[in-house]
Amino acid sequence: MNEQIQPSTVRVFIALAPPDEAKEELARELRPAYSSYPRLRWNRIEDWHITLAFLGELPVAAVPLLQPPLAELAAASHPLELALRGAGHFDERVLWSGIEGDLNGLHLLTKEVRDVIRACGIAFEDRPLRPHLTLARARRDDTSSVVELAAALAPFTGRPWRTERLHLVASNIGRGPGPIHYRDIEAWHLGGQPS
């Protein structure tokens, strides 16, 4: 009998995700780059997100502690008007698209999410929020691609969109060879919006 052993920890973060139309708009802009820069490790469009809090590896048993208070927070929070704009890079290795719009609201929501995490007794690295959407990562021997692409994408301005849900996400990063994949553990509509 082949029993699959379930991991005792899960890699978790809390995020917002642009709607499909906003992601498609940016993907159209990126299409030429996919073939021009084949050595970059491109994130899958369905995994594009804005991280509000990265919790890292948590015991699987800690995840249910987060769900009720995050559901309450999402119900009490208003949707935000945001847009994807421009591009940049972190350390010449990570290509990202910037975020504009209601950044004050985004920072407030981030603070509230992090307050919930602390109230649940979960330790995490509380880094300052730098709103962005990670698009690709360079291999160690090729940093010029990211710098070139960031400059080429700098003029990009996407149409505004409303945030719909707060996502509690698990990732398989560090769990074998293959690409990084994300999956929603749960997602809650902001402001009690209907599904």
C-alpha positions in Angstrom: 0.0 0.0 0.0 1.4 3.4 -1.1 0.5 5.9 1.5 1.4 9.5 0.8 3.0 11.3 3.7 1.5 14.7 4.3 4.0 17.5 5.2 3.9 18.8 8.7 4.5 22.4 7.6 3.2 24.6 4.8 4.7 27.7 3.3 2.0 30.5 3.6 1.4 34.1 2.6 -1.6 36.4 2.5 -2.2 38.4 -0.7 -4.5 40.2 -3.1 -4.7 39.1 -6.8 -5.5 41.3 -9.8 -8.6 40.2 -11.8 -8.0 38.2 -14.9 -8.6 41.2 -17.2 -5.8 43.2 -15.5 -3.4 40.2 -15.7 -4.2 39.6 -19.4 -3.5 43.3 -20.2 0.0 43.0 -18.7 0.5 39.5 -20.2 -0.2 41.0 -23.7 2.5 43.6 -23.0 4.9 40.9 -21.9 4.3 38.5 -24.8 7.3 39.5 -26.9 9.5 39.3 -23.8 8.5 35.6 -23.2 10.3 34.6 -26.4 13.0 37.2 -26.3 14.1 36.2 -22.7 13.6 32.4 -22.6 16.2 32.0 -19.8 14.1 34.0 -17.3 12.0 31.9 -14.9 8.6 33.4 -15.6 5.9 33.3 -12.9 2.7 31.7 -14.2 0.0 34.4 -14.8 -2.5 32.5 -12.6 0.0 32.9 -9.7 0.5 36.7 -10.0 -0.3 38.4 -6.7 0.5 41.2 -4.3 1.9 39.8 -1.1 0.6 41.6 2.1 2.3 39.3 4.6 4.7 36.4 4.1 4.6 33.9 6.9 7.1 31.4 5.7 6.9 27.8 6.9 4.1 27.2 9.4 3.0 24.1 11.2 -0.1 22.8 9.3 -2.0 23.1 12.6 -1.4 26.9 12.8 -3.3 27.6 9.5 -6.8 27.1 10.9 -6.1 29.7 13.6 -5.8 32.4 10.9 -9.0 31.6 9.0 -11.7 33.0 11.2 -10.0 36.4 12.0 -9.0 36.8 8.3 -12.6 36.1 7.2 -13.8 38.8 9.7 -11.2 41.3 8.5 -12.1 40.7 4.8 -15.8 41.2 5.5 -15.1 44.5 7.3 -12.6 45.8 4.6 -13.6 47.8 1.6 -12.4 46.8 -1.9 -9.4 48.9 -3.1 -9.0 50.6 -6.5 -5.5 49.6 -7.8 -3.7 49.4 -11.2 -0.6 47.8 -12.5 2.0 50.4 -13.6 5.6 50.4 -14.8 8.2 47.9 -13.8 11.4 47.6 -11.8 13.7 45.0 -10.3 15.1 43.9 -7.0 18.9 43.3 -7.0 18.9 42.9 -10.9 17.4 39.5 -10.4 13.6 39.9 -9.8 11.4 41.6 -12.4 8.3 43.2 -11.0 5.3 45.4 -12.1 4.5 48.3 -9.8 1.1 49.0 -8.2 -0.6 52.4 -8.1 -4.0 53.6 -6.9 -5.3 53.5 -3.3 -1.9 52.9 -1.7 -3.0 54.3 1.6 -5.8 51.8 1.7 -3.4 49.0 0.7 -1.0 49.9 3.5 -3.8 50.0 6.0 -5.1 46.6 4.9 -1.6 45.2 5.2 -1.3 46.6 8.7 -4.6 45.0 9.7 -3.6 41.7 8.1 -0.3 41.7 10.1 -2.2 42.6 13.3 -4.4 39.6 12.8 -1.3 37.4 12.3 0.3 38.7 15.5 -2.9 38.3 17.5 -2.9 34.6 16.4 0.5 34.3 18.0 2.3 33.6 14.7 5.8 35.0 14.3 6.8 36.3 10.9 9.3 38.7 9.4 7.5 42.0 9.3 9.1 43.7 6.3 7.9 47.0 5.0 5.4 46.7 2.2 6.7 47.4 -1.3 3.6 46.9 -3.4 4.5 44.9 -6.5 3.7 41.9 -8.7 6.6 39.6 -9.3 6.8 38.6 -12.9 10.1 36.7 -13.4 13.4 35.8 -11.8 16.8 35.7 -13.5 19.3 32.9 -13.3 22.4 33.7 -11.3 24.5 34.2 -14.4 22.1 36.5 -16.2 21.1 39.7 -14.5 21.1 42.0 -17.6 17.8 40.6 -18.9 15.8 41.8 -15.8 17.4 45.3 -16.0 16.6 45.6 -19.8 13.1 44.4 -19.4 12.3 46.6 -16.4 13.4 49.6 -18.5 11.3 48.5 -21.5 8.2 48.0 -19.3 8.6 51.3 -17.4 6.0 53.1 -19.5 3.3 50.4 -19.0 0.1 51.7 -17.4 -2.8 49.3 -16.8 -6.5 50.1 -16.4 -7.7 50.5 -12.8 -9.4 47.5 -11.1 -11.0 46.7 -7.8 -9.7 44.2 -5.4 -12.2 41.4 -4.8 -10.8 38.9 -2.3 -8.2 38.4 0.4 -6.3 35.2 -0.2 -4.6 32.9 2.2 -2.1 31.1 0.0 0.2 28.0 0.2 3.2 27.5 -2.0 5.2 24.5 -2.9 8.5 26.5 -3.1 11.4 24.4 -1.8 9.4 21.2 -2.1 11.2 19.6 -5.1 12.5 20.5 -8.5 9.8 21.9 -10.8 8.2 25.3 -11.0 6.7 27.2 -8.0 3.0 26.8 -7.8 0.5 28.5 -5.4 -2.9 27.4 -4.3 -5.6 29.2 -2.2 -6.1 27.6 1.2 -9.1 30.0 1.4 -10.2 33.4 -0.1 -12.7 35.8 1.3 -14.6 38.5 -0.5 -13.8 42.0 0.7 -16.6 44.0 2.2 -18.8 41.0 2.2 -19.3 41.2 -1.6 -21.3 38.3 -3.0 -19.4 35.5 -4.7 
